Amino acid sequence: MPGYEVKLQQVAVAGGAALEIRSLLDLLQYADPLGEAEAAGISPACWPLFGQVWPSAQKLADLMQVWELGSRRVLEIGCGLGLASIVIHRRCGDVTASDCHPLAEAFLKANFRLNQLSDLKYLTGNWERENPALGEFDLIIGSDVLYERAHPDQLSAFLHLHATPVAEVLIVDPNRGNRSAFSRCMADLGFALTETVIDTPLQDGSPYRGRLLHYQRH
């Protein structure tokens, strides 16, 4: 993979087999020779964020191991390496992964091959722009997606467009300061919030503190 270095790591999942994940070596990696990331609105500082195994992504993957899916169409937003999407796909759920990073799809496909899984559906999801190919989903999930001040407005507008009239949204948030603003935006769009503190350690024993933001619209 020219321009950046990668590593392989095992990520434990509560109640399921561990995942073999190809990720970026560290947060110092950067390669945008064709300007694709810049065109998508991704700054050099944010470029490597998609390629890391984040604690909140691990918590979302744990949750998707047990969450009731049924026949609902599921969308993972800002999927990055797609841990939660991999778990849902492994459970035979109807999931589409989405991200705005130009390399997210390639990394996701590599991780599916590493875990002996067939490819799942992937579509670009850029919260600042129109995404006509996405359509609507019954359950939308994400982890640590509120790390910039503009995200509450951008993400709530995106969710309004791509959530079905009766929909559920699950966000695992590591107590970011933009959480309250996002919840106000979601309330204005008719989503009721149930908030649950998450303070159990990660599967490797590392401490974690955050919240599950569970929004429902009826």
N, C-alpha and C positions, 0 to 999 in steps of 0.2 A: 504494500500500500504506500505509494510514493508521497512524501511530504510530511508524514507523521508516523509515530510508532504506536503499536498496540500491545496488549497483554491478554492472557487468558486467565479467568478467575472463576471459581465455583461460588455460586450464590445459593445459600440454603433457602428453602421455601417451607413455611409452616405446613405440616401435614402432607407434604409432597416431596418428590425427588428433587435434589438440588439441580440448579441450572448451570450449564457451562456457558460462560459469557465472554465474548470478545469485546474489549473496551479500549479506550485510549489509554496510553501509558500513564499520563498525568495531565494536569491542567495547563501545561506549557505547550501542548501540541497545537499547531495551527497550519492549515494549508488551504488556500483558496485561489489557485492559479487562474481559474476562469472567472473569478468574481461572482460566483453563484451565491455564496453566502451573503456577500455585500448586497447583491440585488434583492435578496430575501429579507434584508433589513437586519442582518446578524452582524454585530460588531466583532472585531478581532478578540476582544476580551471575553465575549460570550461564545465564541466559536466552539471551544472544547466542551462546553457544558453538556451537550447532548450525549457525549461519549463516556460519561462516568456512571458508576453504579451508586446512586444516591440513597441515603437511608430511607427517605420517604417513599422512593420507588420500591424498595424492599418491603415496606409495610403495606403498600398497595398490592403487591404481588401476593403477600400472605393473605390479605383480605379476599382477593379474587379466587383463592384456593377454596373458599367456603361460601362465597356469596351466591345467592340464588340467581341463576341466569335465565333458566327456562328457554324460551325461543326468542327472547328480546335481542334486538340489534344493539351491539355495544360498540362505542367509539372510545379509544384512548387518545386523549389530547396531549400534545407535548411528550410523545412517547419516549423519545430518546432511544435507549437500547431496548425498550419494549418488554420489560420483565413481566408486567401485568398482562400484556397481550399474549405473551408466550404461555402463561399459566392458563388463561381463558381458552386459547386455542388447543392446548393440551387436554382441556376438559371438553373439547368439541363444541365450544360456544361460538356464536356468530359475532366475531369481533373484527373491527377495522382499526388499524393503528394509524396515527397521523402525527406529523411534525412538520416544521417549516425548514429544518436543516437539510441541505442537499445531500448529506451522507447518511441520514437516518435510515433510509430504506436499505441501503447496501449493508449496513451493520446489522439491521434486523434480519435480513435474509441469511447473513453469515451465522447469526446466532440460532436461527431455526435449523440450519444444517448441522451445527454443532450438537443440537439436542435431538437430532433424528426426527425432525418434524417437517411436514410439508409447508410451503409458503402460505402466509395468510394475506389478507387484503391490506394494502397500504395505500393511503392517499395523502397528498400534501394538505396540511391544515395550517394556514397562516392566519392568525387572529386579526391582523390588521387589514386583510384583503378579502375579496370574495372567493369562495371555494365552491363553485357550482357543482362539482363532481361528488361532493360529500353526501348530500341529501340529509335525511333526518334519522335520529337514533333514539331508542327508548331508554338507554342507560349510557351515560357519558362519564368517564372516569379520568382522573389525572392525579399527579403527585408533584408537590413543590412547584406549582405553576404561578405563584403570586409574588415573585421576587423583584418585580419592578413596579414603580408607582403607576404606570399606565396600564398594567395588567387587569385591574378590576373592571375598568370600562371596556377594554378590548375583549376580554374573555367573556364577560357577561353578554355582550352583544353577539359574539360568536355563538355562544350556547343558545341564545334566543333563536338564532337562525337554524340551528342544527339539532335542537331537541324537539321531539314530538310534543303535541299538546299535553299529553299525559306522560311525564318523563321524570327520571331520577338522575341526579348528578352526585357523584362521590369524589371529593377532593381530600387527599391526605396532605396536610399542611404543617410544616415544622414551626408553627407559631410565628409566621411572617407578619410584619406590621401592616400589610395590605389586606389582611383577612377581613377586617370589619367593613372596609369600604366595598369589598367584593360582595359581602353578604347583603349590604344595603342595595347594591345594584341588582342582585338576584331577587331580593324581596320586591323591588319595583316591577320585576318581570313575572311576578306571581309564584315564585319559588319559596316554600316554607323551609326553614332550617332546623335540623337537629344536630347539635354539636356534641361530640364525644371526645374526652381527653384520652390520648394514647400515651402511656408511660411505661409500657413493657419493653424490655430490651430487644434488640435485633436478634436474629437466630444465632449469630456468633457471640452473643453476650454483650455487645456494645450498647451503651445506654441510648435511649431515644425518648424525646418528648415532643409531642405534637398533638394535632387534633384531626379527627375525621369530621369533615363538613359534609353533611348528608342533606341535600336539597331535593324537595319533591314538589312537582306541579301536577295538580289534578284538573 
